[in-house]
Amino acid sequence: MLQSMTGFGKSNALFDSRKVSIEIRTLNSKGLDLNMKVPPIYKEAEPFLRKLISNKLNRGKIEFSLFIESEKTSELGLVNKDLATAYYHEIKSLNETWGEKPIDYMNLVLRLPEVLNNEMTEIPESEIEELKELTIEACDMVETFRKKEGLDLKKEFCERVGEIRNLLEEIVPYEKERIETTRERLLKGLNEFNSEKVDANRFEQELIFYIEKLDIAEEKMRLSNHLSYFEETLELSNSGKKLGFIAQEMGREINTIGSKCNHSEMQRRVVLMKDSLEKIKEQVLNTL
């Protein structure tokens, strides 16, 4: 099933006196770009969480954030109060002695050595498992979000492919007219260049050779095949890169048709095909 690379997931649970919340946000990216914000108490769990998220979400720019809200802040022992108080009195005394302006003591003290205690006890195995389940829950929410966005992408892709196919069919009536116009233009040019009567047989031979160079039958057939293949690929999972490659091939055929068509109405439809294709390429960048 087609998926977008844009997604959001959230989960939370209560571990003893701590409320743990996980948020995952994803955006489009060529590869996997995983940024993790994990508090010190759970740093040892970061490697396996990173591996879990990579396996679940595959590709995209992913921001993983883990938040802790403690109901018993004092039990966590995050701040060395005695040391912080001593720092505060010393700095304030120096500040008054030097006659400096009052400063933000709290912000300064919290950045000084050993004021914040990051030494945590080992995480229980049961809590690691709960953390794993929370991460899976958030990833599942992201996948659900991506699939919903994927349905909208698929709808737009089908519309754009339909536009290109219709424009390709509209070119057909002008092909015969283009040949007659080319024939008349060449004959007129020869007559102006040489007043003698032009050899009709030789002229027809040269005209056929010239028209063959302008023939777009093969390009139309290949473009039609690419359009069908694109629609088939929409039904596959993790097909964003493949859709990008197919779109590139479609662009090559449209450009070749444009260089050969030599007719104003055909050129107009080629421009419209290019416009529809650019809209496809824009959305392919956000497809998983």
VENKA-V180697 format. One record per pair of residues at least 6 apart in sequence whose C-alpha atoms are under 6 Angstrom apart, sorted by sequence separation. I is the first residue (numbers start at 1). GAP is how many residues later the second one is. D is the distance in Angstrom with one decimal. If there is no record, write none. Layout:
I|GAP|D, I|GAP|D
//
This chain:
13|6|5.8, 13|7|5.5, 12|8|5.5, 12|9|4.1, 11|10|5.8, 11|11|5.3, 10|12|5.5, 258|12|5.8, 10|13|4.5, 9|14|5.8, 9|15|5.1, 8|16|5.6, 8|17|4.6, 7|18|5.8, 7|19|5.0, 6|20|5.2, 6|21|4.6, 5|22|5.5, 5|23|5.1, 32|27|4.5, 223|27|5.8, 31|28|5.4, 32|28|5.0, 33|28|4.6, 34|28|4.7, 35|28|4.9, 36|28|4.7, 37|28|4.7, 38|28|5.3, 31|29|5.9, 33|29|6.0, 223|30|5.9, 29|31|4.5, 84|31|5.8, 28|32|4.9, 29|32|5.4, 27|33|5.7, 28|33|5.8, 27|34|5.0, 219|34|5.6, 26|35|5.4, 80|35|5.1, 26|36|4.4, 79|36|5.7, 25|37|5.8, 79|37|4.7, 25|38|5.2, 78|38|5.6, 79|38|5.8, 24|39|5.6, 78|39|4.9, 24|40|4.7, 23|41|6.0, 23|42|5.2, 22|43|5.7, 22|44|4.6, 21|45|5.8, 21|46|5.1, 214|46|5.1, 20|47|5.7, 240|47|4.7, 20|48|4.8, 240|48|4.8, 19|49|5.7, 19|50|5.0, 238|50|5.1, 18|51|5.6, 18|52|4.4, 17|53|5.9, 17|54|5.4, 5|55|5.9, 41|79|5.6, 171|95|5.6, 167|102|5.9, 164|109|5.2, 160|116|5.6, 11|123|5.9, 11|127|5.4, 10|128|4.8, 9|129|4.6, 9|132|4.7, 9|133|4.7, 8|134|4.8, 7|135|4.9, 7|138|5.3, 7|139|5.3, 4|142|4.8, 3|143|5.1, 3|144|4.7, 4|145|5.5, 4|146|4.8, 3|147|4.0, 2|148|5.1, 1|234|5.6, 1|235|5.4, 2|235|5.5, 1|236|4.7, 28|258|5.0, 5|281|5.4, 4|282|5.7, 5|282|5.6, 4|283|4.6, 5|283|5.2, 4|284|5.5, 3|285|5.5
//
